[in-house]
Amino acid sequence: MNDAAPASEAAPSASSGSGPAARIAAVSGIVFAVLFVVALVLVHRAPTLADPDSAYTGFYANGGDQLFVAVGLYLVPFAGIAFLWHMTAMRAVLDTLTPQPSTMAHGLNLLAGAIFVTLLFAGTAAVGAVAFGVYFGHSPAEDPQTARALTGVGYGLVFIFGVRGAGMFALTTTTLLRNAKVLPIVPAVIAYLLAAFLLLAVTSNPAAVLVFPAWVVLISIFLLRHAHRAAAPAPEPDTGPPAPAAPLDTTSPSLRSDQP
C-alpha cells in the first residue's frame, strides 16, 4: 500500500480547515490596529512627563481636550477585545496547521498576549484617569504633581512592561506562523526585527508603540493570503492521458454462427 497518498491528502485538508479562522484573525487584527492607533493618538493629547506644570494646569482647564482623552479611553477596551479575537483565532489556525506545536512557544504566546492586554488597560487608565474624572465626574482638577505621578505610572506600565509583553507575543507568534508555513522567509525576518525592537527598545515615545500594530497588520496580510489560498478549490488530480484501446485480434476464430 502507498503511505504517501494519505499524507498528501491530509495537508490540503488541514490548510482548508484553517481558512475561516485565518480570515477572522486577519480582520480582527486590522480592527485592533486601527482602534489602537486612534486611541493612542487621543490619549496622547494629555500632557506627557516632559511637559511643565503649566501644561497640566492649562490642559485640565480646557474641557475639549479632556473629552478627546476620555473618548480615547473608551476605545482602548474595544481595541483590547479585537486583539483577543485576533489572538484566539490565530491560535486556532496554528492548532489546525500544527497539531503538535512547540509547547514553550505556544504557552508563552498565550501568556504574552494576556499580559499585553492587561497592562495596556491599566496603563492607559492611569494616564487618562484625571482627565476622565474631571470631564465626566465634574471633580475639580487635580494638582499637577498628582496628574504627573499618574502619568508616570501609566507610562511605566505601557512602555516598560506592556511593550515587552507585545514583543514576546510578536516573537513567539512569528516563530509559530513560520513553522506552520504561513509566513515566507522575508516577511518573517521583518516580523522578527519588529519583535526585537519591541523587546529591546528603551524609550517613552508613544510612536514606538506603533511598531506593534504595524506588526499585527503585517501578520494579518499573510493570514488573509493563507485564507484565500485555503478557500481556493483543490486542483483535480492529474491521471494522465487515457490508455489506448487494445487492437482487435484478427487471428482468433470468429464466434459468428455463419462461419464454418
Stockholm file with secondary structure:
# STOCKHOLM 1.0

chainA/1-260         MNDAAPASEAAPSASSGSGPAARIAAVSGIVFAVLFVVALVLVHRAPTLADPDSAYTGFYANGGDQLFVAVGLYLVPFAGIAFLWHMTAMRAVLDTLTPQPSTMAHGLNLLAGAIFVTLLFAGTAAVGAVAFGVYFGHSPAEDPQTARALTGVGYGLVFIFGVRGAGMFALTTTTLLRNAKVLPIVPAVIAYLLAAFLLLAVTSNPAAVLVFPAWVVLISIFLLRHAHRAAAPAPEPDTGPPAPAAPLDTTSPSLRSDQP
#=GR chainA/1-260 SS CCSHHHHHHHHHHHHHHTHHHHHHHHHHHHHHHHHHHHHHHHHTTSCCTTSCHHHHHHHHTCHHHHHHHHHHHHHHHHHHHHHHHHHHHHHHHHHHHCSSCCHHHHHHHHHHHHHHHHHHHHHHHHHHHHHHHHHHSCCCCCCHHHHHHHHHHHHIIIIIIIHHHHHHHHHHHHHHHHHTTCSCHHHHHHHHHHHHHHHHCCCCCGGGGGHHHHHHHHHHHHHHHHHHHHHSCCCCCCCCSCCCCCCCCTTSCCCCTTCC
#=GC SS_cons         CCSHHHHHHHHHHHHHHTHHHHHHHHHHHHHHHHHHHHHHHHHTTSCCTTSCHHHHHHHHTCHHHHHHHHHHHHHHHHHHHHHHHHHHHHHHHHHHHCSSCCHHHHHHHHHHHHHHHHHHHHHHHHHHHHHHHHHHSCCCCCCHHHHHHHHHHHHIIIIIIIHHHHHHHHHHHHHHHHHTTCSCHHHHHHHHHHHHHHHHCCCCCGGGGGHHHHHHHHHHHHHHHHHHHHHSCCCCCCCCSCCCCCCCCTTSCCCCTTCC
//
